[in-house]
Amino acid sequence: MVNPSNTLQIFSLVDAVRNINPGAVTQVGCMDWSLGGDAAVTMAELEAGDFGDLKLIGVLGMSPGVAKFGLMDPTGVGTALKDSSVPADHHLVMLLCGHTAANSHLKLSDVFTPLGEEIVLTV
């Protein structure tokens, strides 16, 4: 329930801008990290009617996670890096997607299992 409520806060911000300067905003995009990144990505899951007269132009969820820290912490994000039977934390997923996006020589299949890659591409 956190992501949908955070996502609705994005609409509150857009409404505030529109109240200050009517007609100023016709398109909305959202980018953030960690919990905010989850909220940004959740925008892509909304129905077109949820946007009213706004046009969604894109979303980007990121993680400020640092891979070295993840490897050092066996109970948090790093757990999935050390044990492939453990589902990846969403911060780790965002971190790995960010690395593949920033490095053209990397593919999702370089950092995800086939199932993980399928989930990322589906979402």
Backbone as XML, in Angstrom:
<?xml version="1.0"?>
<chain id="A" units="angstrom">
  <residue number="1" name="MET">
    <atom name="N" x="0.808" y="-1.209" z="0.000"/>
    <atom name="CA" x="0.000" y="0.000" z="0.000"/>
    <atom name="C" x="0.849" y="1.271" z="0.000"/>
  </residue>
  <residue number="2" name="VAL">
    <atom name="N" x="2.132" y="1.153" z="0.325"/>
    <atom name="CA" x="2.974" y="2.345" z="0.361"/>
    <atom name="C" x="3.155" y="2.928" z="-1.032"/>
  </residue>
  <residue number="3" name="ASN">
    <atom name="N" x="3.488" y="2.087" z="-2.011"/>
    <atom name="CA" x="3.754" y="2.620" z="-3.347"/>
    <atom name="C" x="2.563" y="3.356" z="-3.945"/>
  </residue>
  <residue number="4" name="PRO">
    <atom name="N" x="1.352" y="2.780" z="-3.921"/>
    <atom name="CA" x="0.230" y="3.544" z="-4.486"/>
    <atom name="C" x="-0.009" y="4.872" z="-3.776"/>
  </residue>
  <residue number="5" name="SER">
    <atom name="N" x="0.129" y="4.904" z="-2.448"/>
    <atom name="CA" x="-0.102" y="6.172" z="-1.751"/>
    <atom name="C" x="1.001" y="7.175" z="-2.069"/>
  </residue>
  <residue number="6" name="ASN">
    <atom name="N" x="2.247" y="6.709" z="-2.208"/>
    <atom name="CA" x="3.324" y="7.618" z="-2.614"/>
    <atom name="C" x="3.110" y="8.107" z="-4.036"/>
  </residue>
  <residue number="7" name="THR">
    <atom name="N" x="2.624" y="7.235" z="-4.885"/>
    <atom name="CA" x="2.365" y="7.616" z="-6.272"/>
    <atom name="C" x="1.290" y="8.700" z="-6.328"/>
  </residue>
  <residue number="8" name="LEU">
    <atom name="N" x="0.275" y="8.579" z="-5.499"/>
    <atom name="CA" x="-0.767" y="9.605" z="-5.460"/>
    <atom name="C" x="-0.202" y="10.957" z="-5.019"/>
  </residue>
  <residue number="9" name="GLN">
    <atom name="N" x="0.848" y="10.929" z="-4.195"/>
    <atom name="CA" x="1.483" y="12.183" z="-3.792"/>
    <atom name="C" x="2.124" y="12.884" z="-4.992"/>
  </residue>
  <residue number="10" name="ILE">
    <atom name="N" x="2.578" y="12.121" z="-5.966"/>
    <atom name="CA" x="3.131" y="12.711" z="-7.185"/>
    <atom name="C" x="2.051" y="13.533" z="-7.880"/>
  </residue>
  <residue number="11" name="PHE">
    <atom name="N" x="0.837" y="12.986" z="-7.935"/>
    <atom name="CA" x="-0.269" y="13.731" z="-8.534"/>
    <atom name="C" x="-0.576" y="14.991" z="-7.728"/>
  </residue>
  <residue number="12" name="SER">
    <atom name="N" x="-0.440" y="14.924" z="-6.414"/>
    <atom name="CA" x="-0.656" y="16.111" z="-5.574"/>
    <atom name="C" x="0.341" y="17.212" z="-5.925"/>
  </residue>
  <residue number="13" name="LEU">
    <atom name="N" x="1.596" y="16.818" z="-6.179"/>
    <atom name="CA" x="2.600" y="17.808" z="-6.579"/>
    <atom name="C" x="2.265" y="18.433" z="-7.923"/>
  </residue>
  <residue number="14" name="VAL">
    <atom name="N" x="1.842" y="17.604" z="-8.863"/>
    <atom name="CA" x="1.469" y="18.113" z="-10.184"/>
    <atom name="C" x="0.271" y="19.054" z="-10.060"/>
  </residue>
  <residue number="15" name="ASP">
    <atom name="N" x="-0.709" y="18.679" z="-9.241"/>
    <atom name="CA" x="-1.880" y="19.543" z="-9.029"/>
    <atom name="C" x="-1.475" y="20.881" z="-8.421"/>
  </residue>
  <residue number="16" name="ALA">
    <atom name="N" x="-0.519" y="20.858" z="-7.500"/>
    <atom name="CA" x="-0.058" y="22.105" z="-6.887"/>
    <atom name="C" x="0.533" y="23.034" z="-7.942"/>
  </residue>
  <residue number="17" name="VAL">
    <atom name="N" x="1.349" y="22.495" z="-8.837"/>
    <atom name="CA" x="1.929" y="23.308" z="-9.910"/>
    <atom name="C" x="0.827" y="23.838" z="-10.814"/>
  </residue>
  <residue number="18" name="ARG">
    <atom name="N" x="-0.146" y="23.006" z="-11.122"/>
    <atom name="CA" x="-1.232" y="23.430" z="-12.011"/>
    <atom name="C" x="-2.097" y="24.507" z="-11.362"/>
  </residue>
  <residue number="19" name="ASN">
    <atom name="N" x="-2.214" y="24.486" z="-10.037"/>
    <atom name="CA" x="-2.978" y="25.523" z="-9.343"/>
    <atom name="C" x="-2.243" y="26.853" z="-9.347"/>
  </residue>
  <residue number="20" name="ILE">
    <atom name="N" x="-0.925" y="26.819" z="-9.304"/>
    <atom name="CA" x="-0.126" y="28.038" z="-9.344"/>
    <atom name="C" x="-0.128" y="28.625" z="-10.745"/>
  </residue>
  <residue number="21" name="ASN">
    <atom name="N" x="-0.011" y="27.759" z="-11.744"/>
    <atom name="CA" x="0.062" y="28.207" z="-13.130"/>
    <atom name="C" x="-0.813" y="27.279" z="-13.982"/>
  </residue>
  <residue number="22" name="PRO">
    <atom name="N" x="-2.130" y="27.571" z="-14.044"/>
    <atom name="CA" x="-3.042" y="26.689" z="-14.793"/>
    <atom name="C" x="-2.567" y="26.452" z="-16.224"/>
  </residue>
  <residue number="23" name="GLY">
    <atom name="N" x="-2.644" y="25.210" z="-16.643"/>
    <atom name="CA" x="-2.243" y="24.848" z="-17.996"/>
    <atom name="C" x="-0.750" y="24.631" z="-18.148"/>
  </residue>
  <residue number="24" name="ALA">
    <atom name="N" x="0.006" y="24.842" z="-17.056"/>
    <atom name="CA" x="1.465" y="24.728" z="-17.146"/>
    <atom name="C" x="1.929" y="23.293" z="-17.355"/>
  </residue>
  <residue number="25" name="VAL">
    <atom name="N" x="1.181" y="22.354" z="-16.839"/>
    <atom name="CA" x="1.631" y="20.968" z="-16.881"/>
    <atom name="C" x="0.647" y="20.123" z="-17.674"/>
  </residue>
  <residue number="26" name="THR">
    <atom name="N" x="1.127" y="19.536" z="-18.758"/>
    <atom name="CA" x="0.289" y="18.624" z="-19.543"/>
    <atom name="C" x="0.918" y="17.238" z="-19.627"/>
  </residue>
  <residue number="27" name="GLN">
    <atom name="N" x="2.207" y="17.166" z="-19.276"/>
    <atom name="CA" x="2.913" y="15.892" z="-19.299"/>
    <atom name="C" x="3.572" y="15.686" z="-17.942"/>
  </residue>
  <residue number="28" name="VAL">
    <atom name="N" x="3.694" y="14.418" z="-17.576"/>
    <atom name="CA" x="4.346" y="14.109" z="-16.305"/>
    <atom name="C" x="5.260" y="12.907" z="-16.491"/>
  </residue>
  <residue number="29" name="GLY">
    <atom name="N" x="6.432" y="13.006" z="-15.917"/>
    <atom name="CA" x="7.371" y="11.906" z="-15.855"/>
    <atom name="C" x="7.851" y="11.817" z="-14.423"/>
  </residue>
  <residue number="30" name="CYS">
    <atom name="N" x="8.326" y="10.685" z="-14.040"/>
    <atom name="CA" x="8.714" y="10.530" z="-12.643"/>
    <atom name="C" x="10.003" y="9.727" z="-12.541"/>
  </residue>
  <residue number="31" name="MET">
    <atom name="N" x="10.939" y="10.255" z="-11.744"/>
    <atom name="CA" x="12.206" y="9.580" z="-11.520"/>
    <atom name="C" x="12.568" y="9.763" z="-10.052"/>
  </residue>
  <residue number="32" name="ASP">
    <atom name="N" x="12.968" y="8.686" z="-9.408"/>
    <atom name="CA" x="13.400" y="8.777" z="-8.018"/>
    <atom name="C" x="14.113" y="7.487" z="-7.661"/>
  </residue>
  <residue number="33" name="TRP">
    <atom name="N" x="14.606" y="7.395" z="-6.445"/>
    <atom name="CA" x="15.274" y="6.171" z="-6.031"/>
    <atom name="C" x="14.685" y="5.642" z="-4.737"/>
  </residue>
  <residue number="34" name="SER">
    <atom name="N" x="15.058" y="4.437" z="-4.430"/>
    <atom name="CA" x="14.618" y="3.724" z="-3.239"/>
    <atom name="C" x="13.095" y="3.690" z="-3.208"/>
  </residue>
  <residue number="35" name="LEU">
    <atom name="N" x="12.482" y="4.082" z="-2.103"/>
    <atom name="CA" x="11.029" y="4.036" z="-2.004"/>
    <atom name="C" x="10.390" y="4.950" z="-3.043"/>
  </residue>
  <residue number="36" name="GLY">
    <atom name="N" x="11.018" y="6.092" z="-3.289"/>
    <atom name="CA" x="10.521" y="6.999" z="-4.324"/>
    <atom name="C" x="10.608" y="6.375" z="-5.704"/>
  </residue>
  <residue number="37" name="GLY">
    <atom name="N" x="11.642" y="5.558" z="-5.922"/>
    <atom name="CA" x="11.771" y="4.843" z="-7.190"/>
    <atom name="C" x="10.641" y="3.845" z="-7.373"/>
  </residue>
  <residue number="38" name="ASP">
    <atom name="N" x="10.265" y="3.193" z="-6.278"/>
    <atom name="CA" x="9.117" y="2.290" z="-6.337"/>
    <atom name="C" x="7.854" y="3.061" z="-6.707"/>
  </residue>
  <residue number="39" name="ALA">
    <atom name="N" x="7.688" y="4.237" z="-6.122"/>
    <atom name="CA" x="6.517" y="5.059" z="-6.438"/>
    <atom name="C" x="6.545" y="5.481" z="-7.902"/>
  </residue>
  <residue number="40" name="ALA">
    <atom name="N" x="7.727" y="5.825" z="-8.402"/>
    <atom name="CA" x="7.853" y="6.228" z="-9.804"/>
    <atom name="C" x="7.438" y="5.081" z="-10.722"/>
  </residue>
  <residue number="41" name="VAL">
    <atom name="N" x="7.948" y="3.889" z="-10.438"/>
    <atom name="CA" x="7.635" y="2.735" z="-11.273"/>
    <atom name="C" x="6.155" y="2.377" z="-11.175"/>
  </residue>
  <residue number="42" name="THR">
    <atom name="N" x="5.572" y="2.572" z="-9.997"/>
    <atom name="CA" x="4.147" y="2.287" z="-9.814"/>
    <atom name="C" x="3.290" y="3.163" z="-10.724"/>
  </residue>
  <residue number="43" name="MET">
    <atom name="N" x="3.774" y="4.346" z="-11.074"/>
    <atom name="CA" x="3.019" y="5.207" z="-11.995"/>
    <atom name="C" x="2.757" y="4.494" z="-13.315"/>
  </residue>
  <residue number="44" name="ALA">
    <atom name="N" x="3.709" y="3.680" z="-13.752"/>
    <atom name="CA" x="3.558" y="2.970" z="-15.022"/>
    <atom name="C" x="2.465" y="1.903" z="-14.953"/>
  </residue>
  <residue number="45" name="GLU">
    <atom name="N" x="2.083" y="1.523" z="-13.737"/>
    <atom name="CA" x="1.058" y="0.496" z="-13.568"/>
    <atom name="C" x="-0.351" y="1.076" z="-13.491"/>
  </residue>
  <residue number="46" name="LEU">
    <atom name="N" x="-0.463" y="2.398" z="-13.442"/>
    <atom name="CA" x="-1.783" y="3.022" z="-13.362"/>
    <atom name="C" x="-2.508" y="2.936" z="-14.701"/>
  </residue>
  <residue number="47" name="GLU">
    <atom name="N" x="-3.812" y="3.040" z="-14.638"/>
    <atom name="CA" x="-4.626" y="3.050" z="-15.854"/>
    <atom name="C" x="-4.556" y="4.430" z="-16.500"/>
  </residue>
  <residue number="48" name="ALA">
    <atom name="N" x="-4.735" y="4.491" z="-17.798"/>
    <atom name="CA" x="-4.678" y="5.767" z="-18.521"/>
    <atom name="C" x="-5.667" y="6.780" z="-17.937"/>
  </residue>
  <residue number="49" name="GLY">
    <atom name="N" x="-6.827" y="6.304" z="-17.517"/>
    <atom name="CA" x="-7.833" y="7.190" z="-16.947"/>
    <atom name="C" x="-7.405" y="7.837" z="-15.649"/>
  </residue>
  <residue number="50" name="ASP">
    <atom name="N" x="-6.449" y="7.236" z="-14.947"/>
    <atom name="CA" x="-5.961" y="7.809" z="-13.689"/>
    <atom name="C" x="-5.222" y="9.126" z="-13.907"/>
  </residue>
  <residue number="51" name="PHE">
    <atom name="N" x="-4.754" y="9.357" z="-15.127"/>
    <atom name="CA" x="-3.971" y="10.548" z="-15.419"/>
    <atom name="C" x="-4.818" y="11.737" z="-15.867"/>
  </residue>
  <residue number="52" name="GLY">
    <atom name="N" x="-6.106" y="11.510" z="-16.102"/>
    <atom name="CA" x="-6.948" y="12.608" z="-16.564"/>
    <atom name="C" x="-6.409" y="13.168" z="-17.854"/>
  </residue>
  <residue number="53" name="ASP">
    <atom name="N" x="-6.161" y="14.489" z="-17.874"/>
    <atom name="CA" x="-5.653" y="15.116" z="-19.096"/>
    <atom name="C" x="-4.125" y="15.167" z="-19.138"/>
  </residue>
  <residue number="54" name="LEU">
    <atom name="N" x="-3.476" y="14.506" z="-18.189"/>
    <atom name="CA" x="-2.019" y="14.434" z="-18.202"/>
    <atom name="C" x="-1.545" y="13.271" z="-19.065"/>
  </residue>
  <residue number="55" name="LYS">
    <atom name="N" x="-0.397" y="13.444" z="-19.673"/>
    <atom name="CA" x="0.204" y="12.363" z="-20.453"/>
    <atom name="C" x="1.459" y="11.896" z="-19.718"/>
  </residue>
  <residue number="56" name="LEU">
    <atom name="N" x="1.526" y="10.605" z="-19.424"/>
    <atom name="CA" x="2.715" y="10.036" z="-18.803"/>
    <atom name="C" x="3.777" y="9.855" z="-19.877"/>
  </residue>
  <residue number="57" name="ILE">
    <atom name="N" x="4.939" y="10.480" z="-19.673"/>
    <atom name="CA" x="5.994" y="10.399" z="-20.688"/>
    <atom name="C" x="7.115" y="9.444" z="-20.296"/>
  </residue>
  <residue number="58" name="GLY">
    <atom name="N" x="7.141" y="8.993" z="-19.039"/>
    <atom name="CA" x="8.160" y="8.028" z="-18.657"/>
    <atom name="C" x="8.343" y="7.922" z="-17.160"/>
  </residue>
  <residue number="59" name="VAL">
    <atom name="N" x="8.903" y="6.806" z="-16.755"/>
    <atom name="CA" x="9.228" y="6.585" z="-15.350"/>
    <atom name="C" x="10.617" y="5.972" z="-15.258"/>
  </residue>
  <residue number="60" name="LEU">
    <atom name="N" x="11.299" y="6.224" z="-14.147"/>
    <atom name="CA" x="12.612" y="5.651" z="-13.920"/>
    <atom name="C" x="12.789" y="5.427" z="-12.427"/>
  </residue>
  <residue number="61" name="GLY">
    <atom name="N" x="12.961" y="4.177" z="-12.051"/>
    <atom name="CA" x="13.236" y="3.852" z="-10.659"/>
    <atom name="C" x="14.705" y="3.516" z="-10.513"/>
  </residue>
  <residue number="62" name="MET">
    <atom name="N" x="15.340" y="4.104" z="-9.520"/>
    <atom name="CA" x="16.769" y="3.871" z="-9.320"/>
    <atom name="C" x="17.021" y="3.472" z="-7.871"/>
  </residue>
  <residue number="63" name="SER">
    <atom name="N" x="18.226" y="3.031" z="-7.613"/>
    <atom name="CA" x="18.631" y="2.725" z="-6.249"/>
    <atom name="C" x="19.986" y="3.349" z="-5.989"/>
  </residue>
  <residue number="64" name="PRO">
    <atom name="N" x="20.122" y="4.000" z="-4.837"/>
    <atom name="CA" x="21.427" y="4.563" z="-4.503"/>
    <atom name="C" x="22.356" y="3.517" z="-3.913"/>
  </residue>
  <residue number="65" name="GLY">
    <atom name="N" x="21.944" y="2.267" z="-3.968"/>
    <atom name="CA" x="22.733" y="1.194" z="-3.374"/>
    <atom name="C" x="24.127" y="1.112" z="-3.950"/>
  </residue>
  <residue number="66" name="VAL">
    <atom name="N" x="25.046" y="0.674" z="-3.149"/>
    <atom name="CA" x="26.436" y="0.496" z="-3.562"/>
    <atom name="C" x="26.723" y="-0.998" z="-3.537"/>
  </residue>
  <residue number="67" name="ALA">
    <atom name="N" x="27.175" y="-1.537" z="-4.629"/>
    <atom name="CA" x="27.372" y="-2.988" z="-4.733"/>
    <atom name="C" x="28.304" y="-3.524" z="-3.660"/>
  </residue>
  <residue number="68" name="LYS">
    <atom name="N" x="29.377" y="-2.811" z="-3.334"/>
    <atom name="CA" x="30.329" y="-3.295" z="-2.330"/>
    <atom name="C" x="29.637" y="-3.456" z="-0.980"/>
  </residue>
  <residue number="69" name="PHE">
    <atom name="N" x="28.808" y="-2.495" z="-0.602"/>
    <atom name="CA" x="28.084" y="-2.597" z="0.660"/>
    <atom name="C" x="27.158" y="-3.809" z="0.639"/>
  </residue>
  <residue number="70" name="GLY">
    <atom name="N" x="26.507" y="-4.024" z="-0.486"/>
    <atom name="CA" x="25.623" y="-5.172" z="-0.606"/>
    <atom name="C" x="26.352" y="-6.492" z="-0.399"/>
  </residue>
  <residue number="71" name="LEU">
    <atom name="N" x="27.555" y="-6.579" z="-0.911"/>
    <atom name="CA" x="28.346" y="-7.801" z="-0.733"/>
    <atom name="C" x="28.810" y="-7.983" z="0.715"/>
  </residue>
  <residue number="72" name="MET">
    <atom name="N" x="29.003" y="-6.870" z="1.424"/>
    <atom name="CA" x="29.479" y="-6.942" z="2.802"/>
    <atom name="C" x="28.364" y="-7.275" z="3.789"/>
  </residue>
  <residue number="73" name="ASP">
    <atom name="N" x="27.123" y="-7.015" z="3.438"/>
    <atom name="CA" x="25.994" y="-7.231" z="4.351"/>
    <atom name="C" x="25.280" y="-8.524" z="3.970"/>
  </residue>
  <residue number="74" name="PRO">
    <atom name="N" x="25.524" y="-9.620" z="4.682"/>
    <atom name="CA" x="24.932" y="-10.903" z="4.297"/>
    <atom name="C" x="23.446" y="-11.037" z="4.623"/>
  </residue>
  <residue number="75" name="THR">
    <atom name="N" x="22.863" y="-10.032" z="5.264"/>
    <atom name="CA" x="21.454" y="-10.143" z="5.637"/>
    <atom name="C" x="20.554" y="-9.212" z="4.847"/>
  </residue>
  <residue number="76" name="GLY">
    <atom name="N" x="21.112" y="-8.280" z="4.128"/>
    <atom name="CA" x="20.292" y="-7.314" z="3.403"/>
    <atom name="C" x="20.316" y="-7.563" z="1.912"/>
  </residue>
  <residue number="77" name="VAL">
    <atom name="N" x="20.570" y="-6.511" z="1.183"/>
    <atom name="CA" x="20.617" y="-6.575" z="-0.272"/>
    <atom name="C" x="21.582" y="-7.658" z="-0.743"/>
  </residue>
  <residue number="78" name="GLY">
    <atom name="N" x="22.687" y="-7.835" z="-0.031"/>
    <atom name="CA" x="23.718" y="-8.769" z="-0.444"/>
    <atom name="C" x="23.344" y="-10.230" z="-0.352"/>
  </residue>
  <residue number="79" name="THR">
    <atom name="N" x="22.289" y="-10.548" z="0.385"/>
    <atom name="CA" x="21.907" y="-11.943" z="0.554"/>
    <atom name="C" x="21.690" y="-12.625" z="-0.795"/>
  </residue>
  <residue number="80" name="ALA">
    <atom name="N" x="20.993" y="-11.979" z="-1.695"/>
    <atom name="CA" x="20.714" y="-12.574" z="-3.005"/>
    <atom name="C" x="21.975" y="-12.668" z="-3.858"/>
  </residue>
  <residue number="81" name="LEU">
    <atom name="N" x="22.961" y="-11.805" z="-3.593"/>
    <atom name="CA" x="24.209" y="-11.883" z="-4.341"/>
    <atom name="C" x="25.012" y="-13.114" z="-3.944"/>
  </residue>
  <residue number="82" name="LYS">
    <atom name="N" x="24.811" y="-13.574" z="-2.716"/>
    <atom name="CA" x="25.569" y="-14.719" z="-2.216"/>
    <atom name="C" x="24.796" y="-16.030" z="-2.295"/>
  </residue>
  <residue number="83" name="ASP">
    <atom name="N" x="23.473" y="-15.932" z="-2.394"/>
    <atom name="CA" x="22.634" y="-17.136" z="-2.390"/>
    <atom name="C" x="21.539" y="-16.972" z="-3.441"/>
  </residue>
  <residue number="84" name="SER">
    <atom name="N" x="21.674" y="-17.648" z="-4.564"/>
    <atom name="CA" x="20.731" y="-17.470" z="-5.679"/>
    <atom name="C" x="19.334" y="-17.992" z="-5.373"/>
  </residue>
  <residue number="85" name="SER">
    <atom name="N" x="19.154" y="-18.701" z="-4.242"/>
    <atom name="CA" x="17.811" y="-19.168" z="-3.886"/>
    <atom name="C" x="17.004" y="-18.079" z="-3.181"/>
  </residue>
  <residue number="86" name="VAL">
    <atom name="N" x="17.657" y="-16.955" z="-2.851"/>
    <atom name="CA" x="16.998" y="-15.847" z="-2.164"/>
    <atom name="C" x="16.538" y="-14.821" z="-3.199"/>
  </residue>
  <residue number="87" name="PRO">
    <atom name="N" x="15.253" y="-14.427" z="-3.171"/>
    <atom name="CA" x="14.794" y="-13.400" z="-4.115"/>
    <atom name="C" x="15.539" y="-12.081" z="-3.889"/>
  </residue>
  <residue number="88" name="ALA">
    <atom name="N" x="15.808" y="-11.392" z="-4.949"/>
    <atom name="CA" x="16.545" y="-10.130" z="-4.856"/>
    <atom name="C" x="15.692" y="-9.029" z="-4.240"/>
  </residue>
  <residue number="89" name="ASP">
    <atom name="N" x="16.298" y="-8.257" z="-3.367"/>
    <atom name="CA" x="15.695" y="-7.060" z="-2.802"/>
    <atom name="C" x="15.467" y="-6.057" z="-3.938"/>
  </residue>
  <residue number="90" name="HIS">
    <atom name="N" x="14.421" y="-5.260" z="-3.844"/>
    <atom name="CA" x="14.114" y="-4.326" z="-4.945"/>
    <atom name="C" x="15.240" y="-3.321" z="-5.166"/>
  </residue>
  <residue number="91" name="HIS">
    <atom name="N" x="15.990" y="-2.962" z="-4.111"/>
    <atom name="CA" x="17.120" y="-2.066" z="-4.309"/>
    <atom name="C" x="18.186" y="-2.717" z="-5.185"/>
  </residue>
  <residue number="92" name="LEU">
    <atom name="N" x="18.410" y="-3.995" z="-4.963"/>
    <atom name="CA" x="19.386" y="-4.718" z="-5.771"/>
    <atom name="C" x="18.934" y="-4.779" z="-7.230"/>
  </residue>
  <residue number="93" name="VAL">
    <atom name="N" x="17.642" y="-5.031" z="-7.446"/>
    <atom name="CA" x="17.119" y="-5.081" z="-8.809"/>
    <atom name="C" x="17.326" y="-3.729" z="-9.499"/>
  </residue>
  <residue number="94" name="MET">
    <atom name="N" x="17.003" y="-2.633" z="-8.799"/>
    <atom name="CA" x="17.187" y="-1.304" z="-9.386"/>
    <atom name="C" x="18.664" y="-1.020" z="-9.638"/>
  </residue>
  <residue number="95" name="LEU">
    <atom name="N" x="19.525" y="-1.418" z="-8.721"/>
    <atom name="CA" x="20.958" y="-1.206" z="-8.880"/>
    <atom name="C" x="21.481" y="-1.939" z="-10.110"/>
  </residue>
  <residue number="96" name="LEU">
    <atom name="N" x="21.115" y="-3.212" z="-10.251"/>
    <atom name="CA" x="21.585" y="-4.001" z="-11.387"/>
    <atom name="C" x="21.011" y="-3.484" z="-12.709"/>
  </residue>
  <residue number="97" name="CYS">
    <atom name="N" x="19.750" y="-3.081" z="-12.714"/>
    <atom name="CA" x="19.164" y="-2.499" z="-13.937"/>
    <atom name="C" x="19.886" y="-1.209" z="-14.297"/>
  </residue>
  <residue number="98" name="GLY">
    <atom name="N" x="20.210" y="-0.413" z="-13.287"/>
    <atom name="CA" x="20.954" y="0.825" z="-13.531"/>
    <atom name="C" x="22.324" y="0.564" z="-14.130"/>
  </residue>
  <residue number="99" name="HIS">
    <atom name="N" x="23.008" y="-0.456" z="-13.612"/>
    <atom name="CA" x="24.328" y="-0.806" z="-14.158"/>
    <atom name="C" x="24.226" y="-1.247" z="-15.615"/>
  </residue>
  <residue number="100" name="THR">
    <atom name="N" x="23.209" y="-2.035" z="-15.939"/>
    <atom name="CA" x="23.083" y="-2.480" z="-17.331"/>
    <atom name="C" x="22.693" y="-1.323" z="-18.248"/>
  </residue>
  <residue number="101" name="ALA">
    <atom name="N" x="21.895" y="-0.386" z="-17.729"/>
    <atom name="CA" x="21.512" y="0.774" z="-18.548"/>
    <atom name="C" x="22.699" y="1.705" z="-18.779"/>
  </residue>
  <residue number="102" name="ALA">
    <atom name="N" x="23.565" y="1.816" z="-17.786"/>
    <atom name="CA" x="24.695" y="2.740" z="-17.881"/>
    <atom name="C" x="25.897" y="2.159" z="-18.632"/>
  </residue>
  <residue number="103" name="ASN">
    <atom name="N" x="25.906" y="0.860" z="-18.799"/>
    <atom name="CA" x="27.051" y="0.200" z="-19.445"/>
    <atom name="C" x="26.555" y="-0.625" z="-20.628"/>
  </residue>
  <residue number="104" name="SER">
    <atom name="N" x="26.733" y="-0.076" z="-21.808"/>
    <atom name="CA" x="26.161" y="-0.689" z="-23.005"/>
    <atom name="C" x="26.688" y="-2.099" z="-23.280"/>
  </residue>
  <residue number="105" name="HIS">
    <atom name="N" x="27.820" y="-2.459" z="-22.706"/>
    <atom name="CA" x="28.353" y="-3.811" z="-22.927"/>
    <atom name="C" x="27.668" y="-4.848" z="-22.034"/>
  </residue>
  <residue number="106" name="LEU">
    <atom name="N" x="26.882" y="-4.404" z="-21.054"/>
    <atom name="CA" x="26.162" y="-5.339" z="-20.181"/>
    <atom name="C" x="24.743" y="-5.566" z="-20.682"/>
  </residue>
  <residue number="107" name="LYS">
    <atom name="N" x="24.264" y="-6.769" z="-20.502"/>
    <atom name="CA" x="22.876" y="-7.110" z="-20.809"/>
    <atom name="C" x="22.226" y="-7.566" z="-19.508"/>
  </residue>
  <residue number="108" name="LEU">
    <atom name="N" x="20.909" y="-7.510" z="-19.462"/>
    <atom name="CA" x="20.205" y="-7.992" z="-18.276"/>
    <atom name="C" x="20.593" y="-9.429" z="-17.963"/>
  </residue>
  <residue number="109" name="SER">
    <atom name="N" x="20.783" y="-10.234" z="-18.990"/>
    <atom name="CA" x="21.130" y="-11.639" z="-18.781"/>
    <atom name="C" x="22.519" y="-11.810" z="-18.156"/>
  </residue>
  <residue number="110" name="ASP">
    <atom name="N" x="23.330" y="-10.754" z="-18.170"/>
    <atom name="CA" x="24.642" y="-10.817" z="-17.518"/>
    <atom name="C" x="24.527" y="-10.730" z="-15.995"/>
  </residue>
  <residue number="111" name="VAL">
    <atom name="N" x="23.439" y="-10.146" z="-15.505"/>
    <atom name="CA" x="23.322" y="-9.914" z="-14.063"/>
    <atom name="C" x="22.092" y="-10.551" z="-13.432"/>
  </residue>
  <residue number="112" name="PHE">
    <atom name="N" x="21.189" y="-11.101" z="-14.252"/>
    <atom name="CA" x="19.982" y="-11.752" z="-13.738"/>
    <atom name="C" x="19.904" y="-13.188" z="-14.234"/>
  </residue>
  <residue number="113" name="THR">
    <atom name="N" x="19.236" y="-14.022" z="-13.462"/>
    <atom name="CA" x="18.904" y="-15.363" z="-13.928"/>
    <atom name="C" x="17.856" y="-15.208" z="-15.022"/>
  </residue>
  <residue number="114" name="PRO">
    <atom name="N" x="17.579" y="-16.252" z="-15.805"/>
    <atom name="CA" x="16.524" y="-16.141" z="-16.811"/>
    <atom name="C" x="15.181" y="-15.702" z="-16.210"/>
  </residue>
  <residue number="115" name="LEU">
    <atom name="N" x="14.827" y="-16.235" z="-15.035"/>
    <atom name="CA" x="13.573" y="-15.820" z="-14.393"/>
    <atom name="C" x="13.626" y="-14.356" z="-13.992"/>
  </residue>
  <residue number="116" name="GLY">
    <atom name="N" x="14.743" y="-13.929" z="-13.418"/>
    <atom name="CA" x="14.886" y="-12.525" z="-13.031"/>
    <atom name="C" x="14.780" y="-11.594" z="-14.220"/>
  </residue>
  <residue number="117" name="GLU">
    <atom name="N" x="15.424" y="-11.980" z="-15.321"/>
    <atom name="CA" x="15.349" y="-11.163" z="-16.534"/>
    <atom name="C" x="13.914" y="-11.080" z="-17.035"/>
  </residue>
  <residue number="118" name="GLU">
    <atom name="N" x="13.195" y="-12.207" z="-17.014"/>
    <atom name="CA" x="11.802" y="-12.217" z="-17.467"/>
    <atom name="C" x="10.942" y="-11.296" z="-16.608"/>
  </residue>
  <residue number="119" name="ILE">
    <atom name="N" x="11.164" y="-11.322" z="-15.292"/>
    <atom name="CA" x="10.382" y="-10.469" z="-14.392"/>
    <atom name="C" x="10.680" y="-9.008" z="-14.671"/>
  </residue>
  <residue number="120" name="VAL">
    <atom name="N" x="11.959" y="-8.645" z="-14.812"/>
    <atom name="CA" x="12.320" y="-7.247" z="-15.089"/>
    <atom name="C" x="11.703" y="-6.785" z="-16.395"/>
  </residue>
  <residue number="121" name="LEU">
    <atom name="N" x="11.765" y="-7.600" z="-17.422"/>
    <atom name="CA" x="11.225" y="-7.195" z="-18.730"/>
    <atom name="C" x="9.698" y="-7.133" z="-18.709"/>
  </residue>
  <residue number="122" name="THR">
    <atom name="N" x="9.069" y="-7.926" z="-17.861"/>
    <atom name="CA" x="7.603" y="-7.919" z="-17.761"/>
    <atom name="C" x="7.112" y="-6.697" z="-17.010"/>
  </residue>
  <residue number="123" name="VAL">
    <atom name="N" x="7.835" y="-6.325" z="-15.974"/>
    <atom name="CA" x="7.432" y="-5.181" z="-15.148"/>
    <atom name="C" x="7.705" y="-3.931" z="-15.936"/>
  </residue>
</chain>
